[in-house]
Amino acid sequence: NDVSLDDNVQRQIIGQFGNGDYAVITCEGRNYDHSDGWTALEAQNICQQIGLKFAYMLDGGGSTETVIGKKQINTIYEGTFGRIVPTYIVFNGTDQFIA
């Protein structure tokens, strides 16, 4: 099940603003809960609109998951508990998180 950059699917992006703050952007997709997802170009446009200095688009498949504290932010796409993924990015700090 190959996904192209032109497909509307869930996307995950991590980026950084010029002041050093990070952004993690998760987009729902595959028509779950009436969401169409984004193409890669749409994701790029969002990053430019919010003023990211640079950004990386991560795997946007079934492993797309965002958790703040113990709260699941986005829909799990595979099974009840999602896909077990051995790689994750953790932000620790006292800064405010916006969900």
N, C-alpha and C positions, 0 to 999 in steps of 0.2 A: 504494500500500500504506500507507494511513493507520493510525497507531497511536493508540489513545485512552489516556487516563490510567488506564482500568480494565483495560487489557491487561497480561498478564504478559510482560514483555520485558526485555532487558538495559537497565540504567539506569546513568547516570554522574552522580555528585554531587560537588560541591566545597563545602566548608563550613568554618566556623571556630569554634573553641572560645573560651570567654570569656578564656582566657589568651593568645590570639593565635595559637595553633597551628592549622595547617590540616589538613583531612582530605580525602582524595580517595577516594571509594567507587565501586567498579566491581562491578556485579552481572552475572553471566552470565545468559543467557536464551534464549528460543525453543527450549527443550528440548535445547539442545546439552549433551552430556555429563551428561544427567539433571538439568539445571537448568531450573526453571520461570520464572526471572526474578521481577521484582517488579512490582506495580501501583504507581502513584504514591503511593497511601495507605500501602502497605507501606514504600516508600522514606522517606516522611515519618516513619513510626513508628520506623524504624531511626535516623534523625537525632536524634529526640527521645530515644531510649533511650541513645545514646552521649553525649548532652549537648551537641550543637552549638548555638551561639548563633544562627547563621543558616546557611542552605544554599541552593544553587542546583542545580536538576536540569538537567543539560546534555542535549544530544541523545543519546539512548540507542539509536540505530539501528546500522547497520553501521559507523559511524565510531567506535564506542565502543572505545577502546584505552588501556591504561595501561602505561607503560614506566617502569621504575626503572633508572637507569643505562642499560645496553644490554639489560636483561632484559625480555622481553614477559611481562606478568603475566596477562593474560586472553586468551581465545580470540579469534582473528581471524575475523570473520564473513563477510567478502567476499573471495574469492580467496585466493591464497597470501600476499600481502603486505598485505592489507587495503585499505581505500579511501584514496585520496590525499586528505587533508584539509588545506586551507591554514591552518587556525586550530588552535593548540595552546597549552597553558598549561605553563610550565616553572617548576619550583621549584629554585633553586640554594641550596646551603647545606651545612653540616656536621652538621646534625641527623640523627638516626637515622630511617630509613624502615622502616616495618613493612609487610610484604607478606602 
